[in-house]
Amino acid sequence: MPKYLFYVLLLSAPFLSVKCESDKKSSALVEKKVAKLKVIKEYDLVLNNYNVKRDTIKPGDSFGAILDKYGVAPAQVFVISDKIKDVFNVARINAGKPYTVLQTKDTTGQIEALVYEHDRINYTTIFLKDSIYAKKGKKPVTIKRRKASGVIASSLSAAMDREGLSLALADQLSGMYQWKVDFFKLQKGDHFKVIYKEKYINDTIYAGLAGIEAAVLTHYDNPYYAFKFGKDSISGFSKFYDDEANSLQSFFLKAPLQFSRISSRFTKRRFHPVQKRWKAHKGTDYAAPHGTPIWSTADGVVIKSSYTRGNGNYVKVRHNEKYTTQYLHMSKRNVKVGQRVKQGDVIGFVGSTGLATGPHVCYRFWVYGKQVDPYKQNLPSSEPLKESLKPEYFLAIEPIKKELNNIKTAKLDDLNL
């Protein structure tokens, strides 16, 4: 190699190095710009195309007042409201609900759309630019399957709370078993296992319970299995059956309200706390906070909804020729005479009207016109699964039952309570 060429290469090496470094930095800057230009899609729209402003409906806000902030005249608000009324009623926006305003990116900042969120999943987009119309939408939801277990030290709800499980899951699990298990008689050491599904928005944001697939509640060492299979043709709600294909649902609920305590049972001799004398108590008292909803324990027709000095506000429901129930001391009645009610319908609210010392409901039960203790009756159950569906059912629950049995449960001694 000629000597002069060697010196040229030697002198140019630093400049080549600097150029390479410069190219690397330029490439990094390009990558950052590309990252910044990442497409953001929400509400089935590309948000990069708009100036996005998010807010929440305040008490006293109206649809017109919100649009007024963005330069929409009252006359135009009327036009918009009329055009979208079949999809969205602007009078029904609620305080606390989130909404998003999409504006043009030019200097005018003209509003192009408004998105109102009904809940975490459902929303309505109101388009305002070229043509005025409203469109309902749903955020993308994924379903995640979960497993959980717990041991009971005091109550089912406390056990589930200790395991970090949602109130919605506790309510649904107790609702499934309310016909089979007396929750006022749960024992320390009883335990549960459950397989359920949760909803997530964009795979990360929790959006609520999707439902229970299967469960087993062990009470007095007896396992009570529950498997979801089909839906009730009338109510549309999921139906649950045990491992022998018997329905978990009963003709009567075990109690007329949820998560309370029995303060006085049916007895032939009790000292009345108000009248101060011994007399028969032909009902079961459930103590609960004032205003707790009271349910009809079975389908029927309201035959009385009234007030007396002793009963206070009360409701009486005839279920058929054999069974009648009555609910006393309500703070407020929620049904009228002649009204048909379904099992679980709210017929009133806990109070202390009439001869009562504190908030509770006195639940009374008649069989052929005679008052009896409902806890000592052999009450009818719903129909079992049809014989024609049993082979399919047993085949479907076999792997799920094994899965339930393999879920580990802590022992009471491990809780350090």
C-alpha positions in Angstrom: 0.0 0.0 0.0 1.4 3.5 -0.9 2.5 5.4 2.2 0.3 8.4 1.4 -2.8 6.2 1.2 -2.1 4.8 4.6 -1.9 8.3 6.1 -5.2 9.3 4.4 -7.0 6.2 5.9 -5.4 6.9 9.3 -6.5 10.5 9.3 -10.1 9.7 8.1 -10.7 7.0 10.7 -11.9 9.4 13.5 -14.3 11.0 11.1 -15.7 7.6 10.1 -16.2 6.8 13.7 -18.0 10.0 14.4 -20.3 9.4 11.4 -21.2 5.9 12.7 -22.0 7.3 16.1 -24.1 10.0 14.4 -26.0 7.4 12.4 -26.7 5.4 15.5 -28.1 8.5 17.3 -30.2 9.4 14.3 -31.6 5.8 14.2 -32.4 6.0 17.9 -34.2 9.3 17.4 -36.2 7.8 14.5 -37.1 4.8 16.7 -38.3 7.2 19.5 -40.4 9.1 17.0 -42.0 5.9 15.7 -42.7 4.9 19.3 -44.3 8.3 20.0 -46.4 7.8 16.9 -47.8 4.5 18.1 -51.5 4.2 17.2 -53.8 4.6 20.2 -57.1 3.0 19.5 -60.1 3.3 21.9 -63.9 3.3 21.4 -63.2 1.8 17.9 -61.5 5.1 16.9 -57.9 6.2 16.4 -57.4 8.7 19.2 -54.2 10.1 17.5 -56.4 11.9 15.1 -58.0 14.1 17.8 -57.3 16.3 20.8 -58.7 14.1 23.6 -60.2 15.5 26.8 -61.6 13.2 29.5 -63.9 14.3 32.3 -66.7 13.1 34.6 -70.4 14.1 34.7 -70.7 16.5 37.7 -73.9 16.9 39.7 -76.1 19.3 37.9 -74.4 18.8 34.5 -76.6 18.5 31.5 -75.9 17.3 27.9 -76.4 20.9 26.7 -74.1 22.4 29.3 -71.3 20.1 28.4 -71.6 20.8 24.7 -71.8 24.5 25.5 -68.3 24.4 26.9 -67.1 23.4 23.4 -69.0 26.0 21.5 -72.2 24.1 20.5 -75.1 26.5 20.4 -78.4 25.6 22.3 -80.3 25.4 19.0 -77.8 22.8 17.7 -78.0 20.9 21.0 -81.7 20.5 20.4 -81.1 19.2 16.8 -78.5 16.7 18.1 -80.7 15.5 20.9 -83.6 14.9 18.5 -81.5 13.1 15.9 -80.0 10.6 18.4 -83.0 10.0 20.7 -83.7 6.5 19.4 -80.2 5.5 20.5 -79.3 7.8 23.3 -81.5 9.7 25.7 -79.5 12.8 26.6 -81.7 13.5 29.7 -80.4 10.3 31.3 -76.8 11.1 31.8 -75.8 10.4 35.3 -73.4 12.1 37.7 -70.2 10.2 38.2 -70.1 8.7 34.7 -66.9 9.3 32.6 -67.1 10.9 29.2 -64.5 11.8 26.5 -64.6 14.7 24.1 -62.7 14.4 20.8 -61.8 17.7 19.1 -60.1 18.6 15.8 -56.3 19.2 16.0 -56.5 22.5 14.2 -56.8 25.9 15.8 -60.6 25.8 15.9 -60.7 22.8 18.2 -64.1 21.9 16.9 -65.8 19.1 18.8 -66.1 16.0 16.5 -67.5 13.4 18.9 -68.5 12.8 22.6 -68.2 9.4 24.2 -70.4 8.6 27.2 -69.5 5.6 29.3 -72.6 3.8 30.7 -70.3 1.4 32.7 -66.8 -0.1 32.4 -67.7 -1.9 29.2 -70.6 -0.2 27.5 -70.5 3.2 25.9 -72.2 5.4 23.4 -70.4 7.6 20.8 -72.2 10.7 19.5 -70.7 11.9 16.2 -71.2 15.6 15.6 -69.0 16.6 12.6 -70.2 15.6 9.1 -73.4 13.8 10.0 -75.0 13.6 13.4 -75.7 10.1 14.8 -75.1 7.9 17.9 -73.6 4.5 18.0 -73.4 2.0 20.9 -70.2 0.1 21.6 -68.4 -2.3 23.9 -64.8 -2.2 25.0 -62.9 -5.4 24.1 -63.4 -7.9 27.0 -61.4 -11.0 27.7 -62.5 -13.7 30.1 -60.0 -15.2 32.6 -60.7 -18.5 34.5 -59.9 -18.5 38.2 -59.8 -20.9 41.1 -60.1 -20.2 44.8 -60.7 -21.8 48.1 -61.2 -20.9 51.7 -62.0 -22.2 55.2 -64.7 -20.7 57.3 -64.0 -19.4 60.8 -67.1 -17.2 61.3 -69.0 -16.7 58.0 -68.8 -17.4 54.3 -68.4 -13.7 53.4 -65.6 -13.2 56.0 -63.8 -16.3 54.6 -64.0 -15.0 51.1 -62.9 -11.5 52.1 -59.9 -13.0 53.9 -58.9 -14.7 50.6 -59.2 -11.4 48.7 -62.3 -12.5 46.8 -64.9 -10.0 45.6 -68.2 -9.3 47.2 -69.9 -10.2 43.9 -68.4 -13.6 44.1 -69.5 -14.0 47.7 -73.0 -12.9 46.8 -73.3 -15.3 43.8 -71.9 -18.3 45.8 -74.2 -17.7 48.7 -77.1 -17.3 46.2 -76.3 -20.7 44.6 -76.4 -22.5 47.9 -79.2 -20.5 49.7 -81.7 -23.4 49.0 -79.4 -26.2 50.3 -77.4 -24.7 53.1 -78.5 -22.8 56.2 -75.8 -20.1 56.4 -76.8 -19.3 60.0 -75.5 -22.8 60.9 -72.1 -22.8 59.2 -69.4 -24.3 61.4 -65.8 -23.5 61.9 -63.8 -25.6 59.6 -66.4 -25.7 56.8 -64.7 -24.9 53.6 -65.4 -24.0 49.9 -63.7 -24.4 46.5 -64.8 -22.5 43.5 -64.0 -22.2 39.8 -65.2 -18.9 38.3 -64.6 -16.4 35.5 -63.7 -12.7 35.5 -64.0 -10.0 32.9 -61.1 -7.8 31.9 -61.0 -4.8 29.6 -57.9 -4.9 27.2 -56.8 -8.0 29.2 -55.7 -5.9 32.2 -58.5 -3.8 33.7 -60.9 -5.8 36.0 -64.5 -5.4 34.8 -66.4 -7.6 37.1 -67.5 -11.2 37.7 -68.4 -13.2 34.6 -70.0 -16.0 36.6 -69.3 -19.2 38.6 -68.6 -22.4 36.7 -68.6 -24.9 39.6 -68.2 -25.0 43.3 -68.2 -27.3 46.3 -69.1 -26.2 49.8 -68.3 -28.7 52.6 -70.6 -28.3 55.6 -70.5 -30.8 58.5 -68.1 -32.8 56.4 -70.8 -33.2 53.7 -69.7 -31.9 50.2 -72.4 -29.9 48.4 -71.4 -29.7 44.7 -72.7 -27.2 42.2 -72.2 -27.3 38.5 -73.6 -24.7 36.0 -75.6 -26.4 33.3 -78.1 -24.5 31.0 -80.4 -21.7 31.9 -83.9 -21.3 33.3 -86.3 -20.9 30.4 -88.3 -18.2 32.3 -85.8 -16.1 34.2 -82.8 -16.7 31.9 -80.5 -17.2 34.9 -78.0 -20.0 35.0 -79.1 -23.2 36.7 -77.0 -25.3 39.0 -77.2 -29.0 39.8 -75.3 -31.2 42.2 -73.1 -34.2 41.4 -76.3 -36.4 41.2 -78.1 -34.0 38.7 -80.5 -32.7 41.4 -81.3 -29.0 41.1 -79.8 -26.8 43.8 -82.9 -24.6 43.7 -85.7 -25.2 46.1 -89.3 -24.2 46.2 -88.5 -21.9 49.2 -85.5 -19.9 50.1 -83.9 -20.7 53.5 -84.3 -17.1 54.7 -86.1 -14.0 53.6 -82.9 -11.8 53.6 -79.2 -12.1 53.2 -76.3 -12.0 55.8 -78.2 -11.5 59.0 -78.6 -13.5 62.2 -81.5 -15.3 63.8 -82.3 -13.4 67.0 -85.3 -15.5 68.0 -86.6 -18.8 66.7 -90.1 -20.4 66.5 -91.1 -21.5 70.0 -94.2 -22.2 72.1 -93.0 -20.1 75.0 -91.0 -16.9 74.8 -90.8 -13.8 77.0 -92.0 -11.0 74.8 -89.5 -8.1 75.0 -92.2 -5.4 74.6 -95.3 -6.9 76.2 -93.2 -8.3 79.1 -95.0 -11.6 79.4 -94.6 -15.2 78.3 -96.3 -16.2 75.1 -95.8 -18.3 72.0 -93.6 -16.9 69.3 -94.9 -18.4 66.0 -92.2 -16.9 63.8 -88.4 -16.7 63.2 -86.8 -13.3 63.8 -83.9 -12.2 61.6 -82.0 -9.2 63.0 -80.5 -7.0 60.3 -79.6 -3.4 59.6 -82.5 -1.0 59.0 -83.4 -0.9 55.3 -82.0 -4.3 54.5 -84.1 -5.7 51.5 -86.6 -8.5 52.5 -87.3 -11.1 49.8 -90.3 -13.3 49.1 -89.1 -16.8 49.8 -91.1 -18.3 47.0 -93.3 -17.4 44.0 -96.8 -16.3 45.0 -99.5 -13.6 45.2 -99.6 -10.8 47.8 -102.8 -11.2 49.8 -102.0 -8.6 52.4 -99.9 -5.4 52.5 -100.9 -3.4 55.5 -100.1 -2.0 59.0 -101.3 -3.1 62.4 -100.2 -2.0 65.9 -98.6 -5.4 66.6 -97.2 -6.3 63.2 -96.2 -2.9 62.0 -95.8 -2.8 58.3 -96.2 -6.3 57.0 -96.8 -8.4 53.9 -98.4 -11.7 53.5 -97.9 -13.9 50.4 -99.9 -17.0 49.4 -97.7 -19.4 47.4 -100.3 -22.1 46.7 -103.2 -23.9 48.5 -100.7 -25.4 51.0 -98.1 -22.7 51.8 -98.4 -19.0 53.0 -95.7 -16.7 54.4 -95.8 -13.4 56.3 -93.1 -10.7 56.9 -93.5 -8.3 59.8 -92.1 -5.1 61.2 -91.0 -3.6 57.9 -89.8 0.0 57.7 -91.4 0.2 54.2 -93.6 -2.1 52.1 -92.6 -2.6 48.4 -95.7 -4.5 47.1 -99.4 -4.2 46.8 -102.3 -6.6 47.3 -102.9 -8.7 44.3 -99.4 -8.3 43.0 -97.6 -11.5 41.7 -94.1 -11.9 43.1 -91.2 -14.2 42.2 -88.8 -15.9 44.5 -86.2 -13.4 45.6 -88.3 -10.3 44.7 -87.9 -7.4 47.2 -91.3 -7.1 49.0 -90.1 -4.7 51.7 -87.3 -3.4 53.9 -86.2 -4.2 57.5 -87.5 -1.9 60.2 -88.8 -1.9 63.7 -92.4 -0.9 63.2 -95.2 -2.4 65.5 -94.2 -4.3 68.6 -90.4 -4.4 68.0 -87.4 -3.4 70.1 -85.0 -3.2 67.2 -84.7 -3.6 63.4 -85.6 -7.1 62.3 -88.1 -9.1 60.2 -90.3 -11.7 61.8 -90.8 -14.5 59.2 -94.0 -16.5 59.7 -94.9 -19.7 57.8 -98.3 -21.4 57.3 -99.0 -25.0 56.1 -102.7 -25.4 55.3 -103.6 -22.4 57.5 -101.5 -23.6 60.6 -98.4 -21.6 61.7 -95.4 -23.9 61.8 -91.6 -23.7 62.1 -90.2 -23.6 58.5 -86.9 -25.1 59.7 -88.8 -28.3 60.6 -90.6 -28.7 57.3 -89.7 -31.1 54.5 -90.1 -28.4 51.8 -90.4 -29.2 48.1 -87.5 -28.8 45.7 -87.3 -27.9 42.1 -87.4 -30.6 39.4 -84.2 -32.5 38.8 -82.4 -32.5 35.4 -84.3 -34.3 32.7 -83.3 -38.0 32.2 -82.5 -37.4 28.5 -79.9 -34.8 29.5 -78.2 -36.7 32.3 -75.6 -38.6 30.1 -74.4 -35.3 28.7 -74.4 -33.7 32.1 -72.3 -36.4 33.8 -69.8 -36.4 31.0 -69.5 -32.6 31.2 -69.0 -32.4 35.0 -66.5 -35.3 35.4 -63.3 -33.4 34.6 -64.6 -30.3 36.4 -65.3 -32.3 39.6 -61.8 -33.7 39.5 -60.4 -30.2 39.1 -62.4 -29.0 42.1 -61.2 -31.9 44.3 -57.6 -31.1 43.4 -57.8 -27.4 44.6 -56.0 -27.2 47.9 -57.7 -25.7 50.9 -56.0 -24.3 54.0 -56.8 -25.7 57.4 -58.4 -23.7 60.2 -55.3 -24.0 62.3 -53.2 -22.3 59.6 -55.2 -19.1 59.7 -53.7 -17.7 62.9 -56.9 -16.1 64.0 
